[in-house]
Amino acid sequence: MGTQRDAHRQRSRDHTTRGHAHPAALGSPRPPPQRLTPPPPTGRPHASPPHRPTRAHPRNSHDEHALPCQTSADYRTNGSLSWPEQWNWGIISDVWERVDFTQKLVNSIQISLGVVLIAVVFALFNAYAIGIGRVRRRTAFLVFFLGVNVLPQEGLVYPIYYLFKEMGLYDGKLGYTILVGITYSAFGTYLLSSVFSSFPRELVEAASMDGAGRWTILWRIVLPMSWPTLSVMCVFFFVWSWNEFLYPLVLLISNDNQTVPLGLSVMQGQYTSDPTAMSAAALLGVIPMIAFFLLFQRSLTRGLTAGAVK
C-alpha cells in the first residue's frame, strides 16, 4: 500500500514538471539572454564612412627665415624675429665655400653682361628699322615681338633643350647667353619701337639733307638721344638675367657653369633645411643687385623721367 502511494506521487511530480511547470516556478534562475550575431556578409562589404581629414594649422612664414648672422642654437631658442645674442659671421664664409660662390658670381656677371649686350644691340637695330625706317608690315612685326614676350618659358623648355642638344650648345654659357639675349630683345624691340615712332622726323630729314647715311643717323643722332631709355633697358635686362632660374636649371647642369640662383638652391634639400645658412646665401645673392642699383641709379632715374616733361 505504501509502495503504491509513493509511486503515484512520483508520477504526479514528473507529469507536473514535464507539462505544466515553468523553470521559474520551480525556483530555478532565468538563463541570461543570448546575443544574436548577424550572418556573415555574402555580397559587397559595407563601406566605412569616409575619413574626414583634419585641417592643418597654417604654417608660420617666419619658421623658415632667420637672420643671416644668427646661430642655429639662437634661432631654435629665440626664433627668427629676435635680435641675435651672438653674431655668427663665420656662416657667410661657410656658405661661400659650400656653394663655391666665387665661380657662381663670375658666371652670373659674365652671362648677365652678355645678355644685356646682345639684347640691347638687337633691340636697337630692330626698333630703328620699325620705328624710324618705317618698314612694311610694321604692325605685323610688332605683333610678332609682342607674342614672343607673352610665351611662357615652360612651353619653350623642351624645344630649346632638344635644339641645344642637336647644335652642341647644351651646358654651355655661350649658347645660354645668346638664347636669353635674343628672348629679351623682343621686349626691347617692342619698347624702343614705341619710343622711336615719336622721334622728331625733322632731325632725321635734316641729317639726310646734310648727307648723313642711315648708320650715321643711328650712331650720331638716334643713339645719343635714346640713351636714357637704353639705360633703363640695360638695368631691366641685367636684373632679369641675374634672376633667371628655369632656363639655367635645364641648360646649365655642370657646377662650373651654374649661376648664383642655382647655387643658392642647393642650400635647401627635400627633407632638411638650414634657415640660417639659407638667409646668409640670400644675402650674398642680393648684395650684387644692390651694388648694381647704387651704381646706375642716376641713369635709371634719368631714363624714367626722360619723357615726363616736354
Residue pairs with C-beta under 8 A, 6 or more apart in sequence:
17 26
23 30
24 30
62 79
62 80
62 81
63 80
64 273
64 275
64 278
65 80
65 275
65 279
66 75
66 80
66 275
66 276
66 278
66 279
67 75
67 80
67 84
67 276
67 279
68 91
68 92
68 276
68 279
68 280
68 282
68 283
69 84
69 87
69 88
69 89
69 91
69 92
69 280
70 80
70 84
70 88
70 276
70 279
71 84
71 86
71 88
71 91
71 276
72 274
72 276
74 82
74 84
74 85
74 86
75 275
75 276
78 85
80 275
88 276
91 276
91 277
91 280
92 280
92 283
92 284
94 277
94 280
95 101
95 267
95 277
95 280
95 281
95 284
96 102
96 284
98 267
98 277
99 263
99 264
99 266
99 267
99 281
100 255
100 263
101 260
101 263
101 284
103 255
103 256
104 258
104 259
104 260
104 262
104 263
105 260
105 288
107 173
107 256
107 257
107 258
107 259
107 260
108 242
108 259
108 260
108 288
109 288
110 173
110 177
111 173
111 176
111 177
111 180
111 241
111 259
112 237
112 238
112 241
112 242
113 238
114 173
114 177
114 181
115 177
115 180
115 181
115 184
115 237
115 238
115 241
116 181
116 234
116 237
116 238
116 241
117 181
118 177
118 178
118 181
118 182
118 185
119 180
119 181
119 182
119 184
119 185
119 188
119 233
119 237
120 185
120 188
120 230
120 233
120 234
120 237
121 185
122 181
122 182
122 185
122 188
122 189
123 184
123 185
123 187
123 188
123 189
123 191
123 192
123 233
124 188
124 192
124 218
124 223
124 226
124 230
126 141
126 145
126 185
126 188
126 189
126 192
126 193
127 188
127 189
127 191
127 192
127 193
127 195
127 196
128 192
128 196
128 218
128 222
129 135
130 138
130 141
130 142
130 189
130 193
130 196
131 192
131 193
131 194
131 195
131 196
131 197
131 199
132 196
132 199
132 204
132 217
132 222
133 214
135 141
142 190
142 193
145 186
145 187
145 189
145 190
145 193
146 186
146 190
148 183
148 186
149 186
149 187
149 190
153 246
153 247
154 246
157 246
157 247
157 250
160 179
160 247
160 250
160 251
161 170
161 250
161 251
164 170
164 175
164 179
164 251
167 175
169 175
169 176
170 251
171 251
171 252
171 253
171 254
171 257
172 257
173 252
173 257
175 251
176 247
176 248
176 251
176 252
176 257
179 247
179 251
180 241
180 244
180 247
184 237
184 240
184 241
188 233
188 237
191 229
191 233
192 226
192 229
192 230
192 233
195 226
195 229
196 222
196 226
199 222
199 225
203 221
204 217
204 221
207 216
207 217
207 220
207 221
208 217
212 220
212 221
223 230
228 299
228 302
228 303
228 306
229 303
229 306
230 303
231 296
231 299
231 300
231 302
231 303
232 299
232 300
232 303
232 304
234 296
235 292
235 293
235 296
235 299
235 300
238 292
239 289
239 292
242 259
242 260
242 261
242 288
242 289
243 261
244 259
244 261
245 261
245 262
245 265
248 258
248 259
248 261
248 262
249 262
252 258
252 259
252 262
260 284
260 285
260 288
261 285
263 281
264 278
264 281
264 282
264 284
264 285
267 273
267 274
267 277
267 278
267 281
268 274
268 278
293 300
